[in-house]
Amino acid sequence: MSHSKTALVTGGTRGIGYGIAEELASAGYDLVLGYQKNQERAQDAKENLEKTYKTRVFLVGGGAEEEATVDAYFSCIDENYGGKLTALVHNAGGYLGGTSPGKPDANGSWFQGWEAYEYYQGMYPKCFIRLVEKAVTRMEDERGYIVGVSSPGCNNSCSPLLNYIMPGISKSSMEYLVRHYAKQLAPRRITCNVVIPGYTKTEAWEPVLKEHGADLIESRVNSFGMKRWGSPREVGGVVAFLCSEKAAFVTGVALPVDGGLHLR
Ligand SMILES: NC(=O)c1ccc[n+]([C@@H]2O[C@H](COP(=O)([O-])OP(=O)(O)OC[C@H]3O[C@@H](n4cnc5c(N)ncnc54)[C@H](OP(=O)(O)O)[C@@H]3O)[C@@H](O)[C@H]2O)c1
């Protein structure tokens, strides 16, 4: 069965991105899912989604920070979905080197250097610009939805996390771009929003739990708002709402999906 709605989800094969993919598939979307290099997990994701939701799923590997990877996402859309895109979700992300610094360096700086800066700039705002510029030429007026995935502390709704400076600068830029594109695309009635997940249980936390100890992280999670982890599908459900007609009049917002973490 062929659906008439298509979505591109970067980093859609594991964690929050897979939760987003599940919710979009259950809402009738056909999918293109990006991943970095874990081909086995990507294949599992495709098989599970196709079997459970009778949807079509295409996979594209490679670093989202590379222009060639973004080009490959859109070649896939053009070849398989006739160049039509309904929703774009830029979710791919992670810490460079698997974990964040637990303490500042000898000079008291959390800054990890320009290499890390460039990596995150490439992964979040630069990739987002490339994605949006290509996506909007494939979206119909009044039927296009764009969502970015940011992180807590990147705007005034939540205090910044000191050890998140490197990805934080780049996520903040993406949030600015979301408001820019929301304004630019409003006349076409294409929406552009960002969600801000709180502590969400995914494999991305494994190196952090290892480095800092599970007890410390659990006690942090248990000290804010609803005092629990969120699930990828809880974030995915909100993203799917933003990618639906029900949210057609919502644009340019940064929506925490965090059980009240931003209220601390
Ligand atoms: N988990 C949280 O508590 C939390 C909270 C706030 C915000 N976020 C944000 O949510 C997003 C997803 O996080 P997550 O916890 O779901 O991570 P995750 O479980 O580690 O999954 C990451 C996904 O992104 C892909 N990916 C990673 N680096 C990539 C790259 N350079 N290019 C292309 N794809 C890449 C991975 O592909 P492979 O399988 O090939 O590695 C995988 O599909 C990130 O943007 C993160 O900043 C997460």
The ligand as an SDF file (V2000), in Angstrom:
LIG
                    3D

 48 52  0  0  0  0  0  0  0  0999 V2000
   18.5520   11.1890   24.6670 N   0  0  0  0  0  0  0  0  0  0  0  0
   18.3530   12.3480   25.2760 C   0  0  0  0  0  0  0  0  0  0  0  0
   18.1970   12.4110   26.5210 O   0  0  0  0  0  0  0  0  0  0  0  0
   18.2930   13.6280   24.4710 C   0  0  0  0  0  0  0  0  0  0  0  0
   17.8710   14.8020   25.1190 C   0  0  0  0  0  0  0  0  0  0  0  0
   17.7840   15.9820   24.3980 C   0  0  0  0  0  0  0  0  0  0  0  0
   18.0800   15.9900   23.0350 C   0  0  0  0  0  0  0  0  0  0  0  0
   18.4810   14.8510   22.4260 N   0  0  0  0  0  0  0  0  0  0  0  0
   18.7690   14.9120   20.9960 C   0  0  0  0  0  0  0  0  0  0  0  0
   18.0210   13.9180   20.3130 O   0  0  0  0  0  0  0  0  0  0  0  0
   18.7240   13.4840   19.1650 C   0  0  0  0  0  0  0  0  0  0  0  0
   18.8090   11.9700   19.1540 C   0  0  0  0  0  0  0  0  0  0  0  0
   19.4650   11.5290   20.3280 O   0  0  0  0  0  0  0  0  0  0  0  0
   19.3790   10.0020   20.8160 P   0  0  0  0  0  0  0  0  0  0  0  0
   19.5500   10.0120   22.2790 O   0  0  0  0  0  0  0  0  0  0  0  0
   18.1770    9.3390   20.2130 O   0  0  0  0  0  0  0  0  0  0  0  0
   20.6990    9.3880   20.1260 O   0  0  0  0  0  0  0  0  0  0  0  0
   21.0590    7.8580   19.7350 P   0  0  0  0  0  0  0  0  0  0  0  0
   20.1920    6.9050   20.4810 O   0  0  0  0  0  0  0  0  0  0  0  0
   22.5350    7.7680   19.8970 O   0  0  0  0  0  0  0  0  0  0  0  0
   20.6830    7.7530   18.1730 O   0  0  0  0  0  0  0  0  0  0  0  0
   21.3590    8.5750   17.2870 C   0  0  0  0  0  0  0  0  0  0  0  0
   20.8570    8.3670   15.8630 C   0  0  0  0  0  0  0  0  0  0  0  0
   21.4700    9.3890   15.0500 O   0  0  0  0  0  0  0  0  0  0  0  0
   22.3600    8.7750   14.1120 C   0  0  0  0  0  0  0  0  0  0  0  0
   23.5750    9.6100   14.0090 N   0  0  0  0  0  0  0  0  0  0  0  0
   24.4740    9.9010   14.9970 C   0  0  0  0  0  0  0  0  0  0  0  0
   25.4440   10.6910   14.5220 N   0  0  0  0  0  0  0  0  0  0  0  0
   25.1560   10.9090   13.2100 C   0  0  0  0  0  0  0  0  0  0  0  0
   25.7990   11.6140   12.1670 C   0  0  0  0  0  0  0  0  0  0  0  0
   26.9400   12.2750   12.3660 N   0  0  0  0  0  0  0  0  0  0  0  0
   25.2170   11.6040   10.9410 N   0  0  0  0  0  0  0  0  0  0  0  0
   24.0670   10.9310   10.7000 C   0  0  0  0  0  0  0  0  0  0  0  0
   23.4010   10.2510   11.6510 N   0  0  0  0  0  0  0  0  0  0  0  0
   23.9530   10.2330   12.8820 C   0  0  0  0  0  0  0  0  0  0  0  0
   22.6560    7.3920   14.6480 C   0  0  0  0  0  0  0  0  0  0  0  0
   23.0690    6.5160   13.5750 O   0  0  0  0  0  0  0  0  0  0  0  0
   23.9370    5.1560   13.8910 P   0  0  0  0  0  0  0  0  0  0  0  0
   22.9410    4.1490   14.4150 O   0  0  0  0  0  0  0  0  0  0  0  0
   24.5220    4.7790   12.5840 O   0  0  0  0  0  0  0  0  0  0  0  0
   24.9560    5.5260   14.9350 O   0  0  0  0  0  0  0  0  0  0  0  0
   21.2850    7.0400   15.2450 C   0  0  0  0  0  0  0  0  0  0  0  0
   20.3690    6.6850   14.2270 O   0  0  0  0  0  0  0  0  0  0  0  0
   20.0890   14.2010   19.1880 C   0  0  0  0  0  0  0  0  0  0  0  0
   20.0490   15.3330   18.3450 O   0  0  0  0  0  0  0  0  0  0  0  0
   20.2280   14.6230   20.6400 C   0  0  0  0  0  0  0  0  0  0  0  0
   21.0310   15.7720   20.7830 O   0  0  0  0  0  0  0  0  0  0  0  0
   18.5880   13.6730   23.1010 C   0  0  0  0  0  0  0  0  0  0  0  0
  1  2  1  0
  2  3  2  0
  2  4  1  0
  4  5  1  0
  4 48  2  0
  5  6  2  0
  6  7  1  0
  7  8  2  0
  8  9  1  0
  8 48  1  0
  9 10  1  0
  9 46  1  0
 10 11  1  0
 11 12  1  0
 11 44  1  0
 12 13  1  0
 13 14  1  0
 14 15  2  0
 14 16  1  0
 14 17  1  0
 17 18  1  0
 18 19  2  0
 18 20  1  0
 18 21  1  0
 21 22  1  0
 22 23  1  0
 23 24  1  0
 23 42  1  0
 24 25  1  0
 25 26  1  0
 25 36  1  0
 26 27  1  0
 26 35  1  0
 27 28  2  0
 28 29  1  0
 29 30  1  0
 29 35  2  0
 30 31  1  0
 30 32  2  0
 32 33  1  0
 33 34  2  0
 34 35  1  0
 36 37  1  0
 36 42  1  0
 37 38  1  0
 38 39  2  0
 38 40  1  0
 38 41  1  0
 42 43  1  0
 44 45  1  0
 44 46  1  0
 46 47  1  0
M  CHG  2   8   1  16  -1
M  END
$$$$
